[in-house]
Structure formats: structure tokens, C-alpha cells
Amino acid sequence: MRENIEFKLITPEECYDLRVDVLTVPNEVYEYQYKEDHDRSTFHVGGFVDGELGCIASFFESKSPYVGDRSSIQLRGMAAKSVFRGMGLGRKLVEFAIKESAGRGYQIIWCNAREHAVVFYEKLGFDVKSEIFMVPRVGLHFVMARDL
């Protein structure tokens, strides 16, 4: 059993391999470097299991028409190595990021959630804010958000 689990801020470069490995759609080109990766307000979180990077997500200051004018941050590029799935790392990573975001003064956290991830986000207090929509080359999504 793995017991040494740690969440901390990481560099964008530390996210790249997992973004490519987990988020790439077969037979498609995936832009694993986001234009916001190095923005001053952006932060990236890594979840480490026994010192090995097991999951990542990035958080960008970003507005959405679905969350109003309050100070908001977008969760993007969440990915976990398959060997670490089912351990609750994703939930713990989002909980870490919620505290980090609130500490930075954000009022809302939101994401474009893949259709199959809606229940995951609902368990973390997110609500569906949009109709279903297609992200080209990725699939069906909903905008989801929660207050911080």
C-alpha cells in the first residue's frame, strides 16, 4: 500500500508528459503546452505518490460567461497516471487547489468537464452551468463551477 502522498505546486514543464500521455486523443495532435502556462497568475499542482508524480492539473485566471464577473480561476489539463487511478488522488488534488485558489483571492473555480467526469466534480461541490457542448478532437463537455 502506498502511503506517502503529497501535493505541491510544480512547474508547467512537469505537467507536459502526463498531459501528452493521458489527454491525447488517438490519431490527433494534442497541444500539451498551454499559452497560459507561464502567466504570473497561473499555478500547477502535482500529486506525488512515494515521490513519483502521479497526477497533475493547471489553474489559470480566466473568465467564463457562465460564472459572472467574480474573480475566477479555471481548472484545466487534469490528468492521472493509470496506475494511480482509484486512489482518490484527483479528489485530493482538486481539494488542494481549491484551498490554494481561495488563498489567492479567487471566488469561483470552474472547468470544462468531460461528460464522463460530471459526477466526479459534483462530488466536489461543482454544479453544471452549461448545456453540453463539443470540444473539437476531445469530446463532449459541460462547464462546471463552484464557489470558493
N, C-alpha and C positions, 0 to 999 in steps of 0.2 A: 504494500500500500504506500502511495506517495503522500507524504505529509507536509513537506516543505514547499508551500505555495506562497508566492509573493507577487504583489502588483506594484508597479512603479512606472514613472514617466520614462519614455525611451525616445530615441531619435527616429526620424522618418525612415532613415535607411534600414533600421532594424525591422521595419514593417514590410519591406519590399518582398522578401522571399515568401512570406506567408500570404501576402496579397496575391502573388502570382500562383502559388501552389493551390490555394483554396478558392479564390474568387474568379479565376479564369474559366470562362465558358469554353467547352471543347470547340475547336476549329475557329476560334475568334481571337482577335488581338485584344489584350487587356492593357489598359493604361494604368500601370501599377504605381506610377508617380503622379500624385495629385498636385495641381498648381498651387494649392493652399498649404502643402506640406511644411513649408518653411516660413509661413506667415508668423508674425510675432504672437498673435493670439492663439495659434494652433498648438494643441498638445496631443501626444500619442501615448497610449498606455499599453504596457506589456504585462502579461501574466506568465510567471515563471514557475515551473514545477521541477523541483530538485535542481534548480539552476538553468534549466532548459526553457527557452521561450516557447510557450505553448499556445498563446492566443494574443491577439492584438486588436486595437481599434484606434481610430483617429478622430479628433474632435476639432471642428472648425467653427469660428464665429460666422454665423450665417442666418439670414432671414428666410422665412418661408411665409407665403401668403396664408398658410393655414394656422399660423401661431400668433399673428398680430404683430404689434410693434415692440413688444417687450424684448429685452436683451436675450438672445437665443444662441445656442450652440448646436451644431449638427454632428451626430454620430455617423461615421462613415468608415467603410473598409474593415468591418469586424470580421475576423477570421480565427479559426482554431485548428490546430493540427488534429487529424482524425484520431490519433492515439490518445488524445486528451479529452475528447468529447465525452459528455455524460458525467463529468466530474464537477459540474457547476461553475466552471471557470468563466464562461460567458456572463452568467448572472453576477458573479463576484466582480468581474471586470467592469460591468456597467454600474454596479453599486459604487465602486471606487471612483469611476468617472463622474457620477452624479455628485459625490462629495467634492471632488476637485472642481467641477463646474460651478457649483454653488459657492464655493470658496473664492472663486474668481469673479463672483458677482452676477453670473448668468441667472436668468429667471425661468428659462424653458430649455429643455433638451429635446431634440427631435431627430427623426431619421426617416429615410425611405426604406421601409421594411419589406423584405421579400415576403410574398404571400404565405409561405410556409413558416415564417418567423413571427407572425402576428401574435400567437398565443404566448410565445416567449416574452415579448415586450409587454403584453398585457399583464403578465405576472409581475412585472417590474413597475407597474403603475402607469404605463403608457396607454393612451387612447388613440383609436383610429380617427384621423382628422380629414381624410380624403376618400374619394371614390378610388377604386382600383385603377391602376394605370400601368402601361408597359414601359419599362426601361429597355431601350434597344440593346440587343445582344445579351441581355441579362435575364429579363423575365418580368412577371407581374409583381407590382409593389403597391403599398399604401403609405401615405405619410402618417407617422405616429408621433405623438409628443406627450410630455408630462411636465408639470410644474416642478421646480426645484425648491 
